[in-house]
Amino acid sequence: MRTLIAILTVLTLTVSGNWVHAQENVKRPAAVSDKRQFWQSEGYGFILELTGKQVKVYNYTKDSLVPFGQGIMEGNGDVYIHEIYGNAKLLADLGVKRLGMGRFADGSLTDRLGYVKRLKRVDRLPQVNYKGFSEDPVHNFEVFWQSFEENFSFFPIVKADWKAMYKTYRPKVNAATSAKELESIFSEMFGKLNDGHSVLISKNGIRYSKQSNAREQVYQANSEWMQRNVEKTYIEGAMTGKLDGRIAYGRTASGEAYIRLTGFDESDPLRIDKALAEMVEDLADCRNFIIDMRFNMGGEDFFGLNIAGLFTDQRKLAYIKQARTGAYEQFSKPVKVYVEPGAKRFKADNVVVLTSPLTVSAGETGTMALQSLDQATVIGEATSGYFSDMLLRMLPNKQIFTLSNERYMTPEGVNYEQRGLPPDEEIVVKQADIDARKDPVMQRALELSTRKP
């Protein structure tokens, strides 16, 4: 479920009236007009059709236009998708009623980070070669290939020749190609990208582009034991859980606060704020903190920013974000994303953050946010290495897929996509450690957390 919810990150799930704007001078929502309007995004490959409060969303490439879904725009400008065409069960399966695209205001959609997607007003829907729904295998292949060609952010990094792949795979597709054969071709093509945020969703399940490596497999095989071992060996008393276990915390025998964050896939800011406020109250007398991000499978970026905001009384630059808007190396203007001080905060002398190859996506952006803190040290192993939001797309046959169309960079401008964010101090958990019931990362965290500031 958490992996599936992460798929929807690009269409940020929102709760009306609870926006956090990191940017100054955010435009106010324009008055709703009954006149039909079309707004085309810069990058991201979508068009909004607005008629009064009614919203339709289209996916487009230079050769295709595919209806994606429909919804409403509320009075404050919040845009929600209530129906994904041909995928009626998807929202229900994910446990949500609607997808929030952001707050629309005169050519911009602003999400909860304050990140703005720019749109331009156009007179009409574009005239294209492939329009609407179709089961034609050739049409679907063309839209699939073009979607990556125009939007995927990391061709120079993955060194996959997407144009050459067109020449290899296009001749394999014709009018007689079955749906199963076509899906296998897509899977084989994007498998060469090894991208953590490229997936195919069908009635047969999910196909992933990325294959787990040896280090990920070690953590996957031992994650439950490692978490139980921390509780049994290092924590005094019972752990307290919040948000269905996404947050769990307790105290070590020597008095440090231990906070384990296993997922940021909670989209309700009121629930998050309440859980964090209760945790601050419960651990108010602690000055040294161990934050275990080793098993964090991602979700919402703003969740990680809110965690970091518990430990600072100053605004901190967490990372820089861009979206692909043209050629392979053409991106939008860099947007700075900040950690804002929380309404309730800890007084922390030391913050030790633990990472691993299972620190994924929003877990990685959350680690960047925590790393911006003056008193923070990151230890363990490099993170998984997929940061971009997942751009949600639909094929003419109504099959859903996603791809990475953004890049996140450190405040210094370094992009760690497919490499993983390196720790300040590398500590590798070996199989021999696991067999001996040892956790050298946790042991080192205890040593670092008691340093004098």
Order of alpha helices (4+ residues) and beta strands (2+ residues): alpha-beta-beta-beta-beta-beta-alpha-beta-beta-beta-beta-alpha-alpha-alpha-alpha-beta-beta-alpha-beta-beta-beta-alpha-beta-alpha-beta-beta-beta-alpha-beta-beta-beta-beta-beta-alpha-alpha
